[in-house]
Amino acid sequence: MVAWHTALLHPDRVAGVCGMSVPFQPRTPIPPTEAMRARFAGSFFYILYFQQPGVADADLGADPEKTMRRLLSGVHTDVDSPGGLVSADDGRGFVERFPEPAALPDWLSQAEFDFYAAEFRRTGFTGGLNWYRNFDRNWERTPQLEGARVEVPSFFIGGAADPVLAGVSPSTQEQWLTDHRGNVLVDGAGHWVQQEAPDEVNAALLRFFDSVSRNEVTA
């Protein structure tokens, strides 16, 4: 979302923009969390769960190793099943909605995992969660983005098994992207596509960069 909004707000500083995992979404006519509450009424939705200060902070911070193990391994599902991001409002928190993996995924070494877990044990999760808590403030501060389209060359890369794409299809973004140069969905990859499939992601990025430098449409 930050990358997409950089292209919207500062097109003079952007030669092109590639979104990964999260397709472009236009400005909503009402504050974002209000729109989410209407859309997901009666269900658990992770962004709404993150809104109340202290609640998700305690949930994610209770056991950073478990949190990171489940999130890095578990945001990966069939695209027709939202998994732990959208599910029944049954009183569970966020972390418990993701399964405990038998082992770390093969793209994540133990040393890398240990670093992530240690850093979040040191800092807690509030800093990241506060970004989600500012959705409505960001919306209030950018009324000029009503109906705005991304004018610079754009591209999208996602994992075919990313649960985010179950709720936001890449096909819905194209009417808002004036010079869109294609979507790449990497088979077998989930939400952390650039870590899960770095070779495929780098190859797709290089094709996009080449198309921008040559001012050509990506095949």
Rosetta constraint file for C-alpha pairs under 8 A:
AtomPair CA 1 CA 5 HARMONIC 6.13 0.50
AtomPair CA 1 CA 19 HARMONIC 7.81 0.50
AtomPair CA 1 CA 22 HARMONIC 6.96 0.50
AtomPair CA 1 CA 24 HARMONIC 7.14 0.50
AtomPair CA 2 CA 6 HARMONIC 6.06 0.50
AtomPair CA 3 CA 7 HARMONIC 6.54 0.50
AtomPair CA 3 CA 17 HARMONIC 6.94 0.50
AtomPair CA 3 CA 18 HARMONIC 7.62 0.50
AtomPair CA 3 CA 19 HARMONIC 6.74 0.50
AtomPair CA 4 CA 8 HARMONIC 6.43 0.50
AtomPair CA 4 CA 17 HARMONIC 6.92 0.50
AtomPair CA 4 CA 18 HARMONIC 7.92 0.50
AtomPair CA 4 CA 19 HARMONIC 6.71 0.50
AtomPair CA 4 CA 24 HARMONIC 6.43 0.50
AtomPair CA 4 CA 150 HARMONIC 7.75 0.50
AtomPair CA 5 CA 9 HARMONIC 5.89 0.50
AtomPair CA 6 CA 10 HARMONIC 5.56 0.50
AtomPair CA 6 CA 11 HARMONIC 7.33 0.50
AtomPair CA 6 CA 14 HARMONIC 7.79 0.50
AtomPair CA 7 CA 11 HARMONIC 4.93 0.50
AtomPair CA 7 CA 13 HARMONIC 7.88 0.50
AtomPair CA 7 CA 14 HARMONIC 6.03 0.50
AtomPair CA 7 CA 16 HARMONIC 7.66 0.50
AtomPair CA 7 CA 17 HARMONIC 6.59 0.50
AtomPair CA 7 CA 150 HARMONIC 6.49 0.50
AtomPair CA 7 CA 151 HARMONIC 7.95 0.50
AtomPair CA 7 CA 152 HARMONIC 7.05 0.50
AtomPair CA 8 CA 145 HARMONIC 7.73 0.50
AtomPair CA 8 CA 148 HARMONIC 7.35 0.50
AtomPair CA 8 CA 149 HARMONIC 7.11 0.50
AtomPair CA 8 CA 150 HARMONIC 5.60 0.50
AtomPair CA 8 CA 151 HARMONIC 7.67 0.50
AtomPair CA 10 CA 14 HARMONIC 6.78 0.50
AtomPair CA 11 CA 15 HARMONIC 7.65 0.50
AtomPair CA 11 CA 151 HARMONIC 7.41 0.50
AtomPair CA 11 CA 152 HARMONIC 6.62 0.50
AtomPair CA 14 CA 152 HARMONIC 7.19 0.50
AtomPair CA 15 CA 152 HARMONIC 6.52 0.50
AtomPair CA 15 CA 153 HARMONIC 7.18 0.50
AtomPair CA 15 CA 212 HARMONIC 7.41 0.50
AtomPair CA 16 CA 152 HARMONIC 5.36 0.50
AtomPair CA 16 CA 153 HARMONIC 4.69 0.50
AtomPair CA 16 CA 154 HARMONIC 5.69 0.50
AtomPair CA 16 CA 212 HARMONIC 6.89 0.50
AtomPair CA 17 CA 152 HARMONIC 7.09 0.50
AtomPair CA 17 CA 153 HARMONIC 6.41 0.50
AtomPair CA 17 CA 154 HARMONIC 4.86 0.50
AtomPair CA 17 CA 155 HARMONIC 6.41 0.50
AtomPair CA 18 CA 154 HARMONIC 5.60 0.50
AtomPair CA 18 CA 155 HARMONIC 4.55 0.50
AtomPair CA 18 CA 156 HARMONIC 5.36 0.50
AtomPair CA 18 CA 157 HARMONIC 7.30 0.50
AtomPair CA 18 CA 205 HARMONIC 7.86 0.50
AtomPair CA 19 CA 23 HARMONIC 6.28 0.50
AtomPair CA 19 CA 24 HARMONIC 7.28 0.50
AtomPair CA 19 CA 154 HARMONIC 7.79 0.50
AtomPair CA 19 CA 155 HARMONIC 6.38 0.50
AtomPair CA 19 CA 156 HARMONIC 4.85 0.50
AtomPair CA 19 CA 157 HARMONIC 6.41 0.50
AtomPair CA 20 CA 156 HARMONIC 5.83 0.50
AtomPair CA 20 CA 157 HARMONIC 4.85 0.50
AtomPair CA 20 CA 158 HARMONIC 5.56 0.50
AtomPair CA 20 CA 193 HARMONIC 7.61 0.50
AtomPair CA 21 CA 156 HARMONIC 7.81 0.50
AtomPair CA 21 CA 157 HARMONIC 6.37 0.50
AtomPair CA 21 CA 158 HARMONIC 4.52 0.50
AtomPair CA 21 CA 159 HARMONIC 6.77 0.50
AtomPair CA 21 CA 162 HARMONIC 7.29 0.50
AtomPair CA 21 CA 164 HARMONIC 7.24 0.50
AtomPair CA 21 CA 165 HARMONIC 7.54 0.50
AtomPair CA 21 CA 191 HARMONIC 5.91 0.50
AtomPair CA 21 CA 192 HARMONIC 7.53 0.50
AtomPair CA 21 CA 193 HARMONIC 7.09 0.50
AtomPair CA 22 CA 158 HARMONIC 7.59 0.50
AtomPair CA 22 CA 164 HARMONIC 7.05 0.50
AtomPair CA 22 CA 165 HARMONIC 7.51 0.50
AtomPair CA 22 CA 168 HARMONIC 7.73 0.50
AtomPair CA 23 CA 156 HARMONIC 6.94 0.50
AtomPair CA 23 CA 168 HARMONIC 6.85 0.50
AtomPair CA 23 CA 169 HARMONIC 7.23 0.50
AtomPair CA 23 CA 170 HARMONIC 5.47 0.50
AtomPair CA 23 CA 173 HARMONIC 6.40 0.50
AtomPair CA 24 CA 170 HARMONIC 7.86 0.50
AtomPair CA 24 CA 173 HARMONIC 5.43 0.50
AtomPair CA 24 CA 176 HARMONIC 7.81 0.50
AtomPair CA 25 CA 173 HARMONIC 6.41 0.50
AtomPair CA 26 CA 146 HARMONIC 7.94 0.50
AtomPair CA 26 CA 147 HARMONIC 7.12 0.50
AtomPair CA 26 CA 148 HARMONIC 7.34 0.50
AtomPair CA 26 CA 149 HARMONIC 7.79 0.50
AtomPair CA 26 CA 176 HARMONIC 7.16 0.50
AtomPair CA 27 CA 139 HARMONIC 7.61 0.50
AtomPair CA 27 CA 145 HARMONIC 6.57 0.50
AtomPair CA 27 CA 146 HARMONIC 5.88 0.50
AtomPair CA 27 CA 147 HARMONIC 6.95 0.50
AtomPair CA 27 CA 148 HARMONIC 7.83 0.50
AtomPair CA 28 CA 32 HARMONIC 6.34 0.50
AtomPair CA 28 CA 35 HARMONIC 7.49 0.50
AtomPair CA 28 CA 146 HARMONIC 7.91 0.50
AtomPair CA 29 CA 146 HARMONIC 7.84 0.50
AtomPair CA 30 CA 34 HARMONIC 6.60 0.50
AtomPair CA 30 CA 35 HARMONIC 6.38 0.50
AtomPair CA 31 CA 35 HARMONIC 6.43 0.50
AtomPair CA 31 CA 135 HARMONIC 7.98 0.50
AtomPair CA 31 CA 136 HARMONIC 5.41 0.50
AtomPair CA 31 CA 139 HARMONIC 6.42 0.50
AtomPair CA 31 CA 140 HARMONIC 7.60 0.50
AtomPair CA 32 CA 36 HARMONIC 6.21 0.50
AtomPair CA 32 CA 135 HARMONIC 6.50 0.50
AtomPair CA 32 CA 136 HARMONIC 5.90 0.50
AtomPair CA 32 CA 139 HARMONIC 7.33 0.50
AtomPair CA 33 CA 37 HARMONIC 6.09 0.50
AtomPair CA 33 CA 48 HARMONIC 6.85 0.50
AtomPair CA 33 CA 135 HARMONIC 7.32 0.50
AtomPair CA 33 CA 136 HARMONIC 6.69 0.50
AtomPair CA 34 CA 38 HARMONIC 6.44 0.50
AtomPair CA 35 CA 39 HARMONIC 6.21 0.50
AtomPair CA 36 CA 40 HARMONIC 5.84 0.50
AtomPair CA 36 CA 41 HARMONIC 7.96 0.50
AtomPair CA 36 CA 48 HARMONIC 7.42 0.50
AtomPair CA 37 CA 41 HARMONIC 5.45 0.50
AtomPair CA 37 CA 48 HARMONIC 7.49 0.50
AtomPair CA 40 CA 44 HARMONIC 7.24 0.50
AtomPair CA 40 CA 45 HARMONIC 6.70 0.50
AtomPair CA 42 CA 88 HARMONIC 7.67 0.50
AtomPair CA 42 CA 89 HARMONIC 6.41 0.50
AtomPair CA 43 CA 86 HARMONIC 6.82 0.50
AtomPair CA 43 CA 87 HARMONIC 5.87 0.50
AtomPair CA 43 CA 88 HARMONIC 5.10 0.50
AtomPair CA 43 CA 89 HARMONIC 4.72 0.50
AtomPair CA 44 CA 48 HARMONIC 7.83 0.50
AtomPair CA 44 CA 49 HARMONIC 7.32 0.50
AtomPair CA 44 CA 85 HARMONIC 7.62 0.50
AtomPair CA 44 CA 86 HARMONIC 5.52 0.50
AtomPair CA 44 CA 87 HARMONIC 5.20 0.50
AtomPair CA 44 CA 88 HARMONIC 5.63 0.50
AtomPair CA 44 CA 89 HARMONIC 4.54 0.50
AtomPair CA 44 CA 90 HARMONIC 7.83 0.50
AtomPair CA 45 CA 49 HARMONIC 6.27 0.50
AtomPair CA 45 CA 85 HARMONIC 5.82 0.50
AtomPair CA 45 CA 86 HARMONIC 4.74 0.50
AtomPair CA 45 CA 87 HARMONIC 6.90 0.50
AtomPair CA 46 CA 50 HARMONIC 6.21 0.50
AtomPair CA 46 CA 84 HARMONIC 7.93 0.50
AtomPair CA 46 CA 85 HARMONIC 5.33 0.50
AtomPair CA 46 CA 86 HARMONIC 6.72 0.50
AtomPair CA 46 CA 94 HARMONIC 6.88 0.50
AtomPair CA 47 CA 51 HARMONIC 6.70 0.50
AtomPair CA 47 CA 132 HARMONIC 6.65 0.50
AtomPair CA 49 CA 55 HARMONIC 7.88 0.50
AtomPair CA 49 CA 56 HARMONIC 6.79 0.50
AtomPair CA 49 CA 94 HARMONIC 7.74 0.50
AtomPair CA 50 CA 55 HARMONIC 7.32 0.50
AtomPair CA 50 CA 56 HARMONIC 5.46 0.50
AtomPair CA 50 CA 129 HARMONIC 6.29 0.50
AtomPair CA 50 CA 132 HARMONIC 6.88 0.50
AtomPair CA 50 CA 133 HARMONIC 7.06 0.50
AtomPair CA 51 CA 129 HARMONIC 7.89 0.50
AtomPair CA 51 CA 132 HARMONIC 6.99 0.50
AtomPair CA 51 CA 133 HARMONIC 5.24 0.50
AtomPair CA 52 CA 56 HARMONIC 7.47 0.50
AtomPair CA 53 CA 57 HARMONIC 7.21 0.50
AtomPair CA 54 CA 58 HARMONIC 5.99 0.50
AtomPair CA 54 CA 126 HARMONIC 8.00 0.50
AtomPair CA 55 CA 59 HARMONIC 6.40 0.50
AtomPair CA 56 CA 60 HARMONIC 5.94 0.50
AtomPair CA 56 CA 93 HARMONIC 7.63 0.50
AtomPair CA 56 CA 94 HARMONIC 7.35 0.50
AtomPair CA 56 CA 129 HARMONIC 7.80 0.50
AtomPair CA 57 CA 61 HARMONIC 5.76 0.50
AtomPair CA 57 CA 124 HARMONIC 7.31 0.50
AtomPair CA 57 CA 125 HARMONIC 5.70 0.50
AtomPair CA 57 CA 126 HARMONIC 5.61 0.50
AtomPair CA 57 CA 129 HARMONIC 7.39 0.50
AtomPair CA 58 CA 62 HARMONIC 5.72 0.50
AtomPair CA 59 CA 93 HARMONIC 6.69 0.50
AtomPair CA 59 CA 94 HARMONIC 7.06 0.50
AtomPair CA 59 CA 95 HARMONIC 6.90 0.50
AtomPair CA 60 CA 64 HARMONIC 6.43 0.50
AtomPair CA 60 CA 67 HARMONIC 5.80 0.50
AtomPair CA 60 CA 94 HARMONIC 7.59 0.50
AtomPair CA 60 CA 95 HARMONIC 6.48 0.50
AtomPair CA 60 CA 125 HARMONIC 6.77 0.50
AtomPair CA 61 CA 67 HARMONIC 7.63 0.50
AtomPair CA 61 CA 120 HARMONIC 7.74 0.50
AtomPair CA 61 CA 121 HARMONIC 7.10 0.50
AtomPair CA 61 CA 124 HARMONIC 5.83 0.50
AtomPair CA 61 CA 125 HARMONIC 6.36 0.50
AtomPair CA 63 CA 67 HARMONIC 6.20 0.50
AtomPair CA 64 CA 68 HARMONIC 5.99 0.50
AtomPair CA 64 CA 117 HARMONIC 5.59 0.50
AtomPair CA 64 CA 118 HARMONIC 7.79 0.50
AtomPair CA 64 CA 120 HARMONIC 6.29 0.50
AtomPair CA 64 CA 121 HARMONIC 5.74 0.50
AtomPair CA 65 CA 69 HARMONIC 5.94 0.50
AtomPair CA 65 CA 114 HARMONIC 7.90 0.50
AtomPair CA 65 CA 117 HARMONIC 5.15 0.50
AtomPair CA 65 CA 118 HARMONIC 7.94 0.50
AtomPair CA 66 CA 70 HARMONIC 6.03 0.50
AtomPair CA 66 CA 100 HARMONIC 7.98 0.50
AtomPair CA 67 CA 71 HARMONIC 6.05 0.50
AtomPair CA 67 CA 95 HARMONIC 6.00 0.50
AtomPair CA 68 CA 72 HARMONIC 5.71 0.50
AtomPair CA 68 CA 113 HARMONIC 7.69 0.50
AtomPair CA 68 CA 116 HARMONIC 7.28 0.50
AtomPair CA 68 CA 117 HARMONIC 6.27 0.50
AtomPair CA 69 CA 73 HARMONIC 6.00 0.50
AtomPair CA 69 CA 100 HARMONIC 7.59 0.50
AtomPair CA 69 CA 101 HARMONIC 7.42 0.50
AtomPair CA 69 CA 104 HARMONIC 7.11 0.50
AtomPair CA 69 CA 113 HARMONIC 7.60 0.50
AtomPair CA 70 CA 74 HARMONIC 5.31 0.50
AtomPair CA 70 CA 95 HARMONIC 7.23 0.50
AtomPair CA 70 CA 98 HARMONIC 5.87 0.50
AtomPair CA 70 CA 99 HARMONIC 6.36 0.50
AtomPair CA 70 CA 100 HARMONIC 5.78 0.50
AtomPair CA 70 CA 101 HARMONIC 6.65 0.50
AtomPair CA 71 CA 75 HARMONIC 5.86 0.50
AtomPair CA 71 CA 95 HARMONIC 7.74 0.50
AtomPair CA 71 CA 98 HARMONIC 7.09 0.50
AtomPair CA 72 CA 192 HARMONIC 7.61 0.50
AtomPair CA 73 CA 101 HARMONIC 6.58 0.50
AtomPair CA 73 CA 104 HARMONIC 6.53 0.50
AtomPair CA 73 CA 105 HARMONIC 6.08 0.50
AtomPair CA 74 CA 98 HARMONIC 5.91 0.50
AtomPair CA 74 CA 99 HARMONIC 6.55 0.50
AtomPair CA 74 CA 101 HARMONIC 7.50 0.50
AtomPair CA 75 CA 83 HARMONIC 7.81 0.50
AtomPair CA 75 CA 84 HARMONIC 7.86 0.50
AtomPair CA 75 CA 98 HARMONIC 7.85 0.50
AtomPair CA 75 CA 162 HARMONIC 6.73 0.50
AtomPair CA 75 CA 163 HARMONIC 6.64 0.50
AtomPair CA 75 CA 190 HARMONIC 6.21 0.50
AtomPair CA 75 CA 191 HARMONIC 5.75 0.50
AtomPair CA 75 CA 192 HARMONIC 7.82 0.50
AtomPair CA 76 CA 161 HARMONIC 5.47 0.50
AtomPair CA 76 CA 162 HARMONIC 5.30 0.50
AtomPair CA 76 CA 163 HARMONIC 6.18 0.50
AtomPair CA 76 CA 189 HARMONIC 7.24 0.50
AtomPair CA 76 CA 190 HARMONIC 4.34 0.50
AtomPair CA 76 CA 191 HARMONIC 6.24 0.50
AtomPair CA 77 CA 81 HARMONIC 6.62 0.50
AtomPair CA 77 CA 82 HARMONIC 7.41 0.50
AtomPair CA 77 CA 83 HARMONIC 6.79 0.50
AtomPair CA 77 CA 161 HARMONIC 4.97 0.50
AtomPair CA 77 CA 162 HARMONIC 6.10 0.50
AtomPair CA 77 CA 163 HARMONIC 5.75 0.50
AtomPair CA 77 CA 190 HARMONIC 6.87 0.50
AtomPair CA 78 CA 82 HARMONIC 7.91 0.50
AtomPair CA 78 CA 160 HARMONIC 7.77 0.50
AtomPair CA 78 CA 161 HARMONIC 5.04 0.50
AtomPair CA 78 CA 162 HARMONIC 7.24 0.50
AtomPair CA 78 CA 163 HARMONIC 6.88 0.50
AtomPair CA 79 CA 160 HARMONIC 6.75 0.50
AtomPair CA 79 CA 161 HARMONIC 5.35 0.50
AtomPair CA 79 CA 162 HARMONIC 6.13 0.50
AtomPair CA 79 CA 163 HARMONIC 5.43 0.50
AtomPair CA 79 CA 164 HARMONIC 7.90 0.50
AtomPair CA 79 CA 165 HARMONIC 6.27 0.50
AtomPair CA 79 CA 166 HARMONIC 4.87 0.50
AtomPair CA 80 CA 163 HARMONIC 7.70 0.50
AtomPair CA 80 CA 166 HARMONIC 5.47 0.50
AtomPair CA 81 CA 163 HARMONIC 6.57 0.50
AtomPair CA 81 CA 166 HARMONIC 6.50 0.50
AtomPair CA 82 CA 86 HARMONIC 5.57 0.50
AtomPair CA 82 CA 87 HARMONIC 7.26 0.50
AtomPair CA 82 CA 163 HARMONIC 4.81 0.50
AtomPair CA 82 CA 164 HARMONIC 6.89 0.50
AtomPair CA 82 CA 166 HARMONIC 5.79 0.50
AtomPair CA 82 CA 167 HARMONIC 7.21 0.50
AtomPair CA 83 CA 87 HARMONIC 6.62 0.50
AtomPair CA 83 CA 97 HARMONIC 7.75 0.50
AtomPair CA 83 CA 98 HARMONIC 7.67 0.50
AtomPair CA 83 CA 163 HARMONIC 6.54 0.50
AtomPair CA 84 CA 94 HARMONIC 7.26 0.50
AtomPair CA 84 CA 97 HARMONIC 4.92 0.50
AtomPair CA 84 CA 98 HARMONIC 5.75 0.50
AtomPair CA 85 CA 163 HARMONIC 7.48 0.50
AtomPair CA 85 CA 164 HARMONIC 7.70 0.50
AtomPair CA 92 CA 96 HARMONIC 6.57 0.50
AtomPair CA 92 CA 97 HARMONIC 7.19 0.50
AtomPair CA 93 CA 97 HARMONIC 7.06 0.50
AtomPair CA 94 CA 98 HARMONIC 7.64 0.50
AtomPair CA 104 CA 108 HARMONIC 6.41 0.50
AtomPair CA 104 CA 109 HARMONIC 7.48 0.50
AtomPair CA 104 CA 110 HARMONIC 7.59 0.50
AtomPair CA 107 CA 195 HARMONIC 6.84 0.50
AtomPair CA 107 CA 196 HARMONIC 5.67 0.50
AtomPair CA 108 CA 112 HARMONIC 6.41 0.50
AtomPair CA 108 CA 113 HARMONIC 6.66 0.50
AtomPair CA 109 CA 113 HARMONIC 6.25 0.50
AtomPair CA 110 CA 114 HARMONIC 6.02 0.50
AtomPair CA 111 CA 115 HARMONIC 6.28 0.50
AtomPair CA 112 CA 116 HARMONIC 6.44 0.50
AtomPair CA 113 CA 117 HARMONIC 6.20 0.50
AtomPair CA 114 CA 118 HARMONIC 5.98 0.50
AtomPair CA 115 CA 119 HARMONIC 6.14 0.50
AtomPair CA 116 CA 120 HARMONIC 6.33 0.50
AtomPair CA 117 CA 121 HARMONIC 6.06 0.50
AtomPair CA 118 CA 122 HARMONIC 6.17 0.50
AtomPair CA 119 CA 123 HARMONIC 6.16 0.50
AtomPair CA 120 CA 124 HARMONIC 5.00 0.50
AtomPair CA 120 CA 125 HARMONIC 6.42 0.50
AtomPair CA 125 CA 129 HARMONIC 6.25 0.50
AtomPair CA 126 CA 130 HARMONIC 5.90 0.50
AtomPair CA 127 CA 131 HARMONIC 6.99 0.50
AtomPair CA 128 CA 132 HARMONIC 7.38 0.50
AtomPair CA 129 CA 133 HARMONIC 6.53 0.50
AtomPair CA 130 CA 134 HARMONIC 6.40 0.50
AtomPair CA 131 CA 135 HARMONIC 7.17 0.50
AtomPair CA 134 CA 138 HARMONIC 6.05 0.50
AtomPair CA 135 CA 139 HARMONIC 6.26 0.50
AtomPair CA 136 CA 140 HARMONIC 6.16 0.50
AtomPair CA 137 CA 141 HARMONIC 6.24 0.50
AtomPair CA 138 CA 142 HARMONIC 6.40 0.50
AtomPair CA 139 CA 143 HARMONIC 6.94 0.50
AtomPair CA 144 CA 148 HARMONIC 7.75 0.50
AtomPair CA 148 CA 176 HARMONIC 7.55 0.50
AtomPair CA 149 CA 176 HARMONIC 4.80 0.50
AtomPair CA 149 CA 177 HARMONIC 5.75 0.50
AtomPair CA 149 CA 178 HARMONIC 6.63 0.50
AtomPair CA 150 CA 154 HARMONIC 7.69 0.50
AtomPair CA 150 CA 176 HARMONIC 6.33 0.50
AtomPair CA 150 CA 177 HARMONIC 4.91 0.50
AtomPair CA 150 CA 178 HARMONIC 6.03 0.50
AtomPair CA 150 CA 179 HARMONIC 7.81 0.50
AtomPair CA 151 CA 177 HARMONIC 6.44 0.50
AtomPair CA 151 CA 178 HARMONIC 5.11 0.50
AtomPair CA 151 CA 179 HARMONIC 6.31 0.50
AtomPair CA 152 CA 178 HARMONIC 7.27 0.50
AtomPair CA 152 CA 179 HARMONIC 6.30 0.50
AtomPair CA 153 CA 178 HARMONIC 7.54 0.50
AtomPair CA 153 CA 179 HARMONIC 4.79 0.50
AtomPair CA 153 CA 180 HARMONIC 5.77 0.50
AtomPair CA 153 CA 181 HARMONIC 6.77 0.50
AtomPair CA 153 CA 212 HARMONIC 6.89 0.50
AtomPair CA 154 CA 177 HARMONIC 6.89 0.50
AtomPair CA 154 CA 179 HARMONIC 6.16 0.50
AtomPair CA 154 CA 180 HARMONIC 4.68 0.50
AtomPair CA 154 CA 181 HARMONIC 5.84 0.50
AtomPair CA 154 CA 182 HARMONIC 7.72 0.50
AtomPair CA 155 CA 180 HARMONIC 5.96 0.50
AtomPair CA 155 CA 181 HARMONIC 5.37 0.50
AtomPair CA 155 CA 182 HARMONIC 5.44 0.50
AtomPair CA 155 CA 183 HARMONIC 6.08 0.50
AtomPair CA 155 CA 208 HARMONIC 6.99 0.50
AtomPair CA 156 CA 170 HARMONIC 7.72 0.50
AtomPair CA 156 CA 182 HARMONIC 6.53 0.50
AtomPair CA 156 CA 183 HARMONIC 4.69 0.50
AtomPair CA 156 CA 184 HARMONIC 6.25 0.50
AtomPair CA 157 CA 183 HARMONIC 5.84 0.50
AtomPair CA 157 CA 184 HARMONIC 4.77 0.50
AtomPair CA 157 CA 185 HARMONIC 5.87 0.50
AtomPair CA 157 CA 186 HARMONIC 7.57 0.50
AtomPair CA 157 CA 193 HARMONIC 7.95 0.50
AtomPair CA 157 CA 201 HARMONIC 7.18 0.50
AtomPair CA 157 CA 204 HARMONIC 7.81 0.50
AtomPair CA 158 CA 162 HARMONIC 7.14 0.50
AtomPair CA 158 CA 183 HARMONIC 7.89 0.50
AtomPair CA 158 CA 184 HARMONIC 6.34 0.50
AtomPair CA 158 CA 185 HARMONIC 4.85 0.50
AtomPair CA 158 CA 186 HARMONIC 6.26 0.50
AtomPair CA 158 CA 189 HARMONIC 7.81 0.50
AtomPair CA 158 CA 190 HARMONIC 7.68 0.50
AtomPair CA 158 CA 191 HARMONIC 7.25 0.50
AtomPair CA 158 CA 193 HARMONIC 6.20 0.50
AtomPair CA 159 CA 185 HARMONIC 5.21 0.50
AtomPair CA 159 CA 186 HARMONIC 4.79 0.50
AtomPair CA 159 CA 187 HARMONIC 6.43 0.50
AtomPair CA 159 CA 188 HARMONIC 6.83 0.50
AtomPair CA 159 CA 189 HARMONIC 4.35 0.50
AtomPair CA 159 CA 190 HARMONIC 4.64 0.50
AtomPair CA 159 CA 191 HARMONIC 6.02 0.50
AtomPair CA 159 CA 192 HARMONIC 7.66 0.50
AtomPair CA 159 CA 193 HARMONIC 5.43 0.50
AtomPair CA 160 CA 165 HARMONIC 7.98 0.50
AtomPair CA 160 CA 185 HARMONIC 5.12 0.50
AtomPair CA 160 CA 186 HARMONIC 5.43 0.50
AtomPair CA 160 CA 187 HARMONIC 5.15 0.50
AtomPair CA 160 CA 188 HARMONIC 6.16 0.50
AtomPair CA 160 CA 189 HARMONIC 5.89 0.50
AtomPair CA 160 CA 190 HARMONIC 6.48 0.50
AtomPair CA 161 CA 187 HARMONIC 7.18 0.50
AtomPair CA 161 CA 188 HARMONIC 5.93 0.50
AtomPair CA 161 CA 189 HARMONIC 5.54 0.50
AtomPair CA 161 CA 190 HARMONIC 4.56 0.50
AtomPair CA 161 CA 191 HARMONIC 7.42 0.50
AtomPair CA 162 CA 166 HARMONIC 7.44 0.50
AtomPair CA 162 CA 189 HARMONIC 6.88 0.50
AtomPair CA 162 CA 190 HARMONIC 4.03 0.50
AtomPair CA 162 CA 191 HARMONIC 4.65 0.50
AtomPair CA 163 CA 167 HARMONIC 7.47 0.50
AtomPair CA 163 CA 190 HARMONIC 7.27 0.50
AtomPair CA 163 CA 191 HARMONIC 7.10 0.50
AtomPair CA 164 CA 168 HARMONIC 6.37 0.50
AtomPair CA 164 CA 191 HARMONIC 7.26 0.50
AtomPair CA 165 CA 169 HARMONIC 5.14 0.50
AtomPair CA 165 CA 170 HARMONIC 7.13 0.50
AtomPair CA 168 CA 172 HARMONIC 7.33 0.50
AtomPair CA 169 CA 173 HARMONIC 7.74 0.50
AtomPair CA 170 CA 174 HARMONIC 7.55 0.50
AtomPair CA 170 CA 183 HARMONIC 7.34 0.50
AtomPair CA 173 CA 177 HARMONIC 6.70 0.50
AtomPair CA 174 CA 178 HARMONIC 7.73 0.50
AtomPair CA 174 CA 180 HARMONIC 6.72 0.50
AtomPair CA 181 CA 208 HARMONIC 7.48 0.50
AtomPair CA 181 CA 217 HARMONIC 5.62 0.50
AtomPair CA 181 CA 218 HARMONIC 5.23 0.50
AtomPair CA 181 CA 219 HARMONIC 7.82 0.50
AtomPair CA 182 CA 218 HARMONIC 6.56 0.50
AtomPair CA 182 CA 219 HARMONIC 7.58 0.50
AtomPair CA 184 CA 204 HARMONIC 7.36 0.50
AtomPair CA 186 CA 193 HARMONIC 7.61 0.50
AtomPair CA 186 CA 197 HARMONIC 7.59 0.50
AtomPair CA 186 CA 200 HARMONIC 7.24 0.50
AtomPair CA 189 CA 193 HARMONIC 5.60 0.50
AtomPair CA 189 CA 196 HARMONIC 6.05 0.50
AtomPair CA 189 CA 197 HARMONIC 6.67 0.50
AtomPair CA 190 CA 196 HARMONIC 7.46 0.50
AtomPair CA 192 CA 196 HARMONIC 5.96 0.50
AtomPair CA 193 CA 197 HARMONIC 5.67 0.50
AtomPair CA 193 CA 198 HARMONIC 7.38 0.50
AtomPair CA 193 CA 201 HARMONIC 7.41 0.50
AtomPair CA 194 CA 198 HARMONIC 4.98 0.50
AtomPair CA 194 CA 201 HARMONIC 5.84 0.50
AtomPair CA 197 CA 201 HARMONIC 6.19 0.50
AtomPair CA 198 CA 202 HARMONIC 5.91 0.50
AtomPair CA 199 CA 203 HARMONIC 6.12 0.50
AtomPair CA 200 CA 204 HARMONIC 6.23 0.50
AtomPair CA 201 CA 205 HARMONIC 6.10 0.50
AtomPair CA 202 CA 206 HARMONIC 6.07 0.50
AtomPair CA 203 CA 207 HARMONIC 6.36 0.50
AtomPair CA 204 CA 208 HARMONIC 6.33 0.50
AtomPair CA 205 CA 209 HARMONIC 6.05 0.50
AtomPair CA 206 CA 210 HARMONIC 6.00 0.50
AtomPair CA 207 CA 211 HARMONIC 6.22 0.50
AtomPair CA 207 CA 218 HARMONIC 6.81 0.50
AtomPair CA 208 CA 212 HARMONIC 6.26 0.50
AtomPair CA 208 CA 218 HARMONIC 6.20 0.50
AtomPair CA 209 CA 213 HARMONIC 6.18 0.50
AtomPair CA 210 CA 214 HARMONIC 6.06 0.50
AtomPair CA 211 CA 215 HARMONIC 5.44 0.50
AtomPair CA 211 CA 216 HARMONIC 4.65 0.50
AtomPair CA 211 CA 217 HARMONIC 5.89 0.50
AtomPair CA 211 CA 218 HARMONIC 5.69 0.50
AtomPair CA 212 CA 216 HARMONIC 6.37 0.50
AtomPair CA 212 CA 217 HARMONIC 7.97 0.50
